[in-house]
Amino acid sequence: MVRVARVRLDSIGADLEIPPGAALISINGKELRDSLDLLFFEADAEVHLETRLPSGESVVYEIEKHPDETLGLIPEPDKVRRCTNACPFCFVKGNPKASRLRQPLYVKDDDYRLSFMFGHYVTLTNLREDDWERIFEQRLSPLYVSVHATDPAARLRMLINPKAALIGQHLDRLQAGSIQVHAQVVLCPEINDGPILEETIADLYAREQQVLSLSVVPVGLTDFNSDRGVRALSPEECAAALESIDSIRERALAERGRAWCYAADEMFLQAGRELPGPAYFDDHELVANGVGAVSALSSAVRSDLADLPSLHGKKVVLATGTSMEPYLSQLAEEVAASSGALVATVAAHNSLYGPMVTTAGLLSGADYARALDSYRDFDLALFSATALNDQDLFLDDVSLSELRRDFPQLRIHPSEYVTDTLLAL
C-alpha cells in the first residue's frame, strides 16, 4: 500500500479529486508495495486503480491515458532499506556524534530502489532473493554500484561484511539479467589503490557494455571518522591514481569512443592538478555524484555571460566552500566583466564536519552566516542550492528564511550555477 502525500495540479489525480492521505492499494491487480511499484505500474495505458480514501471508502478508478503520462500522485516517502556494512570511511559515521544535523542524515541507506530512481550508489550486500527477482522483473537498469574493489579480500576489508566478497558473483548475476551499472570506487590508500585499483579498472572494463561508467573518488573523511583506520590520500597517491585512470581512458576512447572512466573533481584538487574541461566528462551524466561538477558549473556560467543584465553599481558576493573558492573566483571575474557588477567570493569554513570537508553543499546555515557577515553592505549574496533540502533547511536545521532575517539589507538566494539567478533578476 502506498499513501498519497500530495497531488500535482493539472494531473489525472487532481481531475479525479484523489485526496492527499488516500491509500493506493493496487494497479491492474498488482499490489503496490512502494513508490517504485507506483512508478512502474502506472506506466500502462489502461489503469485499474484501487484506492481507499481517508474516510475509509474504497474507490476504484478506471483510467485511460498515454503510457508516458503519470497519475500525478506523489507518495509519502518509502521506508528506506538500511545499510548492513561497517565501512570505516562511512560518511554517516562521520556525522557529529550529537544530533546536531537533520535526522535523515544519520540514516545509512543502501537501497537499490533509490539507486534506480535517484542514482544513489549501493553495495548489493543486503539484497534478498525477492529483491533480485524484482530487479529483473521491473528491469531496474541502470543501477549505481559501489564496487570499490573487484578483489574479494580488498572489498571485504572495506565493507566489513562477508557478502562484500561476492561482488563478482553479484555483477555476474546482474549481467545475466541484462542489468547495466554505473560503478564507483571510493579510493582508500593502502586498501584499494595501486595494483588493486588497476585490477578493478581492468575487471570492470572487461565487462564491456554491462558497466556503463566507472567513477573514482578519493575517500572523504571528517573530524568524526578520521580515526577509524582510513587516512586521506596524499597528493602523490592521487596523482598515481590519475595516471591509472588516464591509461584506461585512452584505451576506452580508442575502442569505444567514450572515456568511460572518470576521476572526481576532488581527485584533481587533492593531487594539485588543474581541473579538466568539459570534454573529460563526456556528457556530465555523473555530475550529481561530484564527477565533473566544477566543469559543469563553469560551462553553464560561460554559456550565459553574453545574456547577463547590466548590474553596474551592484555588489554581489558568491559564498562557497574552501575547495571551490579559487575556481569560483575566476568565474566571478568573468561575471563582473560581462555584467558590470562588483563580484566578490568568500570561502565558508565547515564548523560541523571540520576542515577536511570543503564542499559547498555540506556547509551549515551558521557557516554561511559567518562567511557573509563582512558583506552586509552588498546588494546580493548567492550560495549553492545543494546546501538546502526540499524544505529550504540547511544541515543544521537553520532555514533560509532565518538566514535572510539575520541579513535584512542583503538579498540572499540559493543558486544552481550563479548566472541562473542573475538572469532571473
C-alpha positions in Angstrom: 0.0 0.0 0.0 1.2 3.5 -0.9 -0.2 6.6 0.7 -0.6 9.8 -1.2 1.3 12.8 0.2 0.1 15.3 -2.4 -1.4 15.6 -5.8 0.1 17.6 -8.7 -2.1 20.3 -10.1 -3.5 19.7 -13.6 -2.9 16.0 -13.3 -5.1 12.9 -13.7 -5.1 12.5 -9.9 -6.3 16.1 -9.5 -9.0 15.7 -12.1 -10.3 12.6 -10.3 -10.1 14.5 -7.0 -8.0 11.8 -5.3 -7.1 13.5 -2.0 -3.9 13.5 0.0 -4.0 10.7 2.5 -5.6 8.3 0.1 -4.2 4.8 0.2 -3.3 3.3 -3.2 -3.9 -0.4 -2.9 -3.2 -1.9 -6.3 -2.9 -1.1 -10.0 -4.3 -3.7 -12.5 -4.4 -6.2 -9.8 -0.8 -5.7 -8.7 -0.4 -4.8 -5.1 1.6 -1.6 -4.6 4.4 -2.1 -2.1 6.1 1.3 -2.5 6.6 4.3 -4.8 8.7 2.3 -7.2 5.7 0.0 -7.8 3.6 3.1 -8.4 6.1 4.4 -10.9 6.3 1.0 -12.7 2.7 0.0 -12.9 1.2 3.5 -13.7 3.0 3.4 -17.0 0.3 1.3 -18.5 -2.2 2.9 -21.0 -5.2 1.5 -19.1 -5.0 1.7 -15.3 -7.4 0.0 -12.9 -6.6 1.8 -9.7 -7.9 0.5 -6.4 -7.8 3.1 -3.5 -9.1 3.6 0.0 -10.0 7.2 0.8 -9.2 8.9 4.1 -12.9 8.4 5.0 -12.4 4.7 4.7 -14.4 4.4 1.5 -13.0 2.1 -1.2 -13.0 3.6 -4.7 -11.8 2.0 -7.9 -10.8 4.3 -10.8 -10.7 3.2 -14.5 -8.2 5.4 -16.3 -7.2 5.5 -19.9 -4.1 7.6 -20.7 -0.9 7.9 -22.6 1.7 5.4 -21.2 4.2 8.3 -20.6 1.6 10.3 -18.5 1.8 9.8 -14.8 -1.2 9.9 -12.4 0.3 12.9 -10.6 0.1 11.2 -7.2 3.1 12.0 -5.1 3.5 9.2 -2.5 4.8 9.6 1.1 8.4 8.6 1.5 9.2 4.9 1.5 10.8 3.2 4.4 14.5 3.1 3.4 16.5 -0.1 3.2 19.3 0.3 5.7 23.0 -0.5 5.1 24.4 -3.6 6.7 28.0 -2.8 6.1 30.5 -1.4 8.5 32.8 0.7 6.2 35.3 2.6 8.3 35.1 5.5 5.9 31.3 5.7 6.1 30.2 9.3 5.8 27.2 8.8 8.0 29.5 7.7 10.8 31.4 10.9 10.1 28.5 13.0 11.2 28.8 14.9 14.5 28.1 12.5 17.4 25.4 14.6 18.9 22.2 15.1 16.9 23.2 18.5 15.5 22.0 17.8 12.0 18.8 16.9 10.2 17.9 13.4 11.4 17.7 11.8 7.8 21.5 12.5 7.6 22.0 9.8 10.3 20.3 7.1 8.2 22.6 4.7 6.5 20.8 3.8 3.3 21.7 1.0 0.9 18.5 0.9 -1.1 18.5 -0.5 -4.7 15.2 1.4 -5.4 16.9 4.7 -4.6 19.8 3.6 -6.8 17.5 3.2 -9.8 15.3 6.2 -9.2 17.9 8.8 -8.0 21.3 7.4 -8.7 22.3 6.5 -5.1 25.2 4.1 -5.0 24.5 0.7 -3.4 26.7 -2.2 -2.5 24.3 -5.1 -3.3 25.2 -6.8 0.0 21.7 -6.6 1.5 19.6 -8.0 -1.4 17.1 -10.7 -0.6 16.0 -13.2 -3.3 12.8 -11.3 -3.9 14.8 -8.1 -4.4 16.8 -9.8 -7.2 13.6 -11.1 -8.7 12.1 -7.6 -8.6 15.2 -6.0 -10.2 14.9 -8.3 -13.2 11.1 -8.2 -13.4 10.9 -4.4 -13.4 14.2 -4.1 -15.3 15.8 -1.7 -12.9 18.6 -0.6 -15.1 21.0 1.0 -14.7 21.9 0.6 -11.1 24.7 2.6 -9.4 27.0 0.2 -7.6 29.8 0.9 -5.1 32.2 -1.7 -6.3 35.3 -0.2 -4.6 37.4 -3.3 -5.5 36.8 -6.4 -7.5 39.4 -8.2 -5.4 37.3 -10.0 -2.8 39.7 -9.6 0.1 40.1 -5.8 -0.5 36.4 -5.3 -0.8 35.8 -7.3 2.4 38.3 -5.1 4.2 36.5 -2.0 3.0 32.9 -3.1 3.8 33.5 -5.5 6.7 30.6 -7.6 5.5 31.0 -11.3 4.4 28.7 -10.6 1.4 31.1 -7.9 0.2 33.4 -10.6 -1.2 30.7 -11.7 -3.6 30.9 -8.6 -5.8 32.0 -10.7 -8.8 29.0 -13.0 -8.5 26.6 -10.2 -7.9 27.8 -8.4 -11.1 27.6 -11.7 -13.0 24.0 -12.1 -11.9 23.1 -8.6 -12.9 24.8 -9.1 -16.3 22.8 -12.4 -16.8 19.7 -10.4 -16.2 20.7 -7.6 -18.7 21.0 -5.0 -15.9 23.7 -2.4 -16.6 25.5 -0.5 -13.9 27.5 2.7 -13.2 30.3 1.6 -11.0 32.1 3.6 -8.3 35.4 3.3 -6.4 35.9 5.2 -3.2 39.7 5.2 -3.2 41.3 4.4 0.2 45.1 4.5 0.5 46.8 1.1 1.1 43.5 -0.7 0.7 42.2 -0.5 -2.8 44.6 1.8 -4.6 47.7 0.9 -6.6 47.6 -2.6 -8.1 44.2 -3.2 -6.6 42.8 -0.2 -8.4 44.4 -1.3 -11.7 42.9 -4.7 -11.3 39.5 -3.3 -10.5 39.6 -1.0 -13.6 40.6 -3.9 -15.8 38.0 -6.3 -14.5 35.2 -3.7 -14.9 36.3 -2.6 -18.3 36.3 -6.3 -19.4 32.6 -6.4 -18.7 32.1 -4.2 -21.7 28.5 -2.9 -22.1 27.4 -4.0 -18.7 29.5 -1.4 -16.9 28.5 2.0 -18.4 31.0 4.0 -16.5 33.5 3.9 -13.6 33.9 6.9 -11.3 36.9 7.0 -8.9 36.6 9.4 -6.0 39.0 10.0 -3.1 37.8 8.9 0.3 36.2 11.8 2.2 36.8 12.0 5.9 35.6 14.3 8.7 36.7 15.1 12.2 34.5 12.3 13.4 35.6 9.3 11.3 39.3 10.1 10.6 40.4 7.8 13.4 38.7 4.6 12.1 41.7 3.2 10.3 41.5 5.0 7.0 43.5 8.1 6.2 43.2 10.7 3.4 45.1 10.2 0.2 48.3 12.1 -0.3 48.8 14.3 -3.4 51.2 11.7 -4.7 48.7 8.9 -4.2 46.0 10.9 -6.0 48.5 11.6 -8.9 49.2 7.9 -9.2 45.5 7.1 -9.3 45.0 9.7 -12.1 47.7 8.0 -14.1 45.9 4.7 -13.9 42.6 6.4 -14.9 44.3 8.3 -17.8 45.6 5.0 -19.1 42.2 3.3 -19.4 40.6 6.5 -20.7 43.0 6.5 -23.6 42.1 2.9 -24.4 38.3 3.4 -24.0 38.4 6.5 -26.2 40.1 4.5 -28.9 37.9 1.4 -28.6 34.6 2.8 -27.5 34.5 6.4 -28.4 33.9 7.4 -24.8 36.4 7.9 -21.9 34.3 5.6 -19.7 36.4 6.2 -16.5 36.3 9.5 -14.7 38.1 10.9 -11.7 36.0 13.1 -9.3 36.9 16.8 -9.1 38.3 16.2 -5.6 40.9 13.8 -7.0 42.4 16.6 -9.2 42.2 19.1 -6.3 44.0 16.8 -3.9 46.6 16.0 -6.5 47.3 19.7 -7.1 46.4 19.3 -10.8 44.3 21.6 -12.9 40.7 20.6 -13.3 39.9 19.2 -16.7 37.5 20.8 -19.1 34.0 19.5 -20.2 35.4 17.1 -22.7 36.9 15.0 -20.0 33.5 14.1 -18.6 31.7 13.2 -21.8 28.1 14.2 -21.2 28.3 15.0 -17.5 25.8 12.3 -16.6 27.5 11.7 -13.2 27.7 15.4 -12.1 25.2 14.8 -9.3 27.7 12.4 -7.8 30.5 15.0 -7.8 32.1 13.9 -11.0 32.5 16.9 -13.3 30.6 19.4 -11.1 33.1 22.2 -11.4 33.3 21.7 -15.1 29.5 21.7 -15.5 29.3 24.9 -13.4 32.0 26.6 -15.5 30.3 25.7 -18.7 26.9 26.8 -17.5 28.2 30.2 -16.3 30.2 30.9 -19.5 27.2 30.0 -21.8 25.2 32.7 -20.0 27.7 35.5 -19.9 26.5 37.3 -23.0 22.9 37.4 -21.8 23.6 38.8 -18.3 21.7 42.0 -17.5 23.5 45.2 -16.7 24.4 45.3 -13.0 26.5 48.4 -12.9 26.9 49.7 -9.3 25.7 46.5 -7.8 27.8 44.4 -5.3 27.5 40.7 -5.4 29.2 38.1 -3.2 29.4 34.4 -4.1 29.7 32.1 -1.0 31.1 28.6 -1.4 33.3 26.0 0.2 37.1 26.3 0.5 37.9 23.9 -2.3 35.7 25.7 -4.8 36.6 29.3 -3.9 39.7 29.6 -6.2 37.7 28.4 -9.2 34.6 30.4 -8.4 36.9 33.5 -8.1 37.9 33.1 -11.7 34.3 32.8 -12.8 33.5 35.8 -10.7 35.9 37.9 -12.7 34.1 36.9 -15.9 30.7 37.6 -14.5 31.9 41.0 -13.3 33.3 41.9 -16.8 30.0 40.9 -18.5 27.6 42.4 -16.1 29.4 45.5 -14.7 28.9 44.4 -11.1 31.5 44.2 -8.4 31.6 40.4 -7.8 33.5 39.0 -4.8 33.8 35.5 -3.5 34.1 34.2 0.1 35.0 30.8 1.4 32.9 29.4 4.2 34.7 27.1 6.6 32.9 24.0 7.8 32.2 24.1 11.5 30.2 20.8 11.5 32.5 18.3 9.9 35.8 20.1 10.2 38.4 21.4 7.7 38.7 18.2 5.7 35.2 18.7 4.3 35.4 21.6 1.8 32.3 21.3 -0.4 29.6 24.0 -0.5 26.7 21.5 -0.2 27.9 20.3 3.3 28.0 23.8 4.8 25.5 24.7 7.5 23.4 27.9 7.7 25.6 29.1 10.6 28.7 28.6 8.3 27.2 30.7 5.6 26.1 33.4 8.1 29.7 33.7 9.4 31.1 33.9 5.9 28.6 36.6 4.8 29.0 38.8 8.0 31.5 41.0 6.3 29.3 41.6 3.3 26.3 43.1 4.9 26.6 46.2 2.7 26.4 44.2 -0.5 23.3 44.0 -2.6 23.2 40.3 -3.4 24.6 37.1 -2.0 24.5 33.7 -3.8 25.3 30.3 -2.4 25.0 26.7 -3.6 21.4 25.4 -3.8 22.7 21.9 -2.9 23.1 23.2 0.7 19.3 23.2 1.2 16.8 20.3 1.3 13.3 20.4 -0.1 12.1 22.4 2.9 14.8 25.1 2.4 16.7 23.9 5.5 20.4 23.8 5.9 22.2 20.8 7.5 21.9 22.4 11.0 18.1 22.9 10.5 18.6 26.7 10.1 16.1 27.8 7.5 16.7 30.0 4.5 14.2 32.5 5.9 16.1 32.6 9.2 19.4 33.3 7.4 17.7 36.1 5.4 16.2 37.6 8.6 19.7 38.0 10.0 20.8 40.0 6.9 17.9 42.4 6.3 19.8 44.6 3.8 21.3 41.7 1.8 19.3 39.7 -0.7 20.3 36.1 -0.2 19.5 33.5 -2.8 20.3 29.8 -3.4 21.7 29.3 -6.9 22.4 26.3 -9.2 25.2 27.9 -11.2 25.3 31.7 -10.3 24.1 33.0 -13.7 20.8 31.3 -13.4 19.9 33.6 -10.5 21.4 36.7 -12.1 19.4 36.1 -15.3 16.2 35.9 -13.2 16.7 39.3 -11.5 
